[in-house]
Amino acid sequence: MPTIMIEGPPIQIEKKRELVKRLSDIASEVYRIEHIVVLIHENPPENVGVNGQLIADRHRESALK
C-alpha cells in the first residue's frame, strides 16, 4: 500500500480533508489501486528552524516590523 507523508505547518481540518482527498485521487490514478495512505505530520513553528532561526522567531520579528 503506497504511503504519502506530508510534513508541514498546522492547518485546519477542512484543509486536511482536501489535501488527503486530492493526494489520494492522484496517487490512485497513477498507481491504479484504491488503497493509499496519507499521513500528515504537523510541525508547529517553534519546532522548525530555517537558516539557523526558529520559524516562530522569524514570524515574531516580521510582526514587529
C-alpha positions in Angstrom: 0.0 0.0 0.0 1.6 3.3 -1.0 2.0 5.8 1.8 2.3 9.6 1.3 3.8 11.5 4.2 3.3 15.3 4.4 5.4 17.4 6.8 4.2 21.0 7.2 2.7 23.6 9.4 -0.6 23.0 11.2 -3.7 23.5 9.1 -7.5 23.4 9.6 -9.2 20.0 9.4 -11.1 21.1 6.3 -7.8 21.7 4.5 -6.6 18.3 5.7 -9.6 16.6 4.2 -9.0 18.4 0.9 -5.3 17.5 1.0 -5.9 13.8 1.7 -8.6 13.6 -0.9 -6.6 15.2 -3.7 -3.3 13.4 -2.9 -5.2 10.1 -2.7 -7.0 10.7 -6.0 -3.8 11.4 -7.9 -1.9 8.5 -6.3 -4.7 6.1 -7.0 -4.8 7.2 -10.6 -1.0 6.8 -11.1 -0.7 3.5 -9.2 -4.0 2.2 -10.4 -5.0 1.0 -7.0 -7.6 2.2 -4.5 -5.7 2.0 -1.1 -3.5 5.0 -0.5 -2.4 6.0 3.0 -1.8 9.7 3.7 0.0 10.7 6.9 0.0 14.4 7.9 2.6 15.4 10.5 2.2 18.9 11.7 5.2 20.9 12.9 4.5 24.0 15.0 6.7 27.0 14.2 8.6 26.6 17.5 9.8 23.2 16.3 11.1 24.2 12.9 14.3 26.1 12.1 15.3 27.7 8.8 18.8 29.2 8.3 19.6 28.9 12.0 16.5 30.6 13.3 13.2 29.2 14.6 10.2 30.0 12.3 8.3 31.2 15.4 11.1 33.8 15.9 11.0 34.8 12.3 7.2 35.3 12.5 7.6 37.4 15.6 10.3 39.6 14.0 8.2 40.3 10.9 5.2 41.2 13.0 7.2 43.8 14.8 8.2 45.5 11.5 
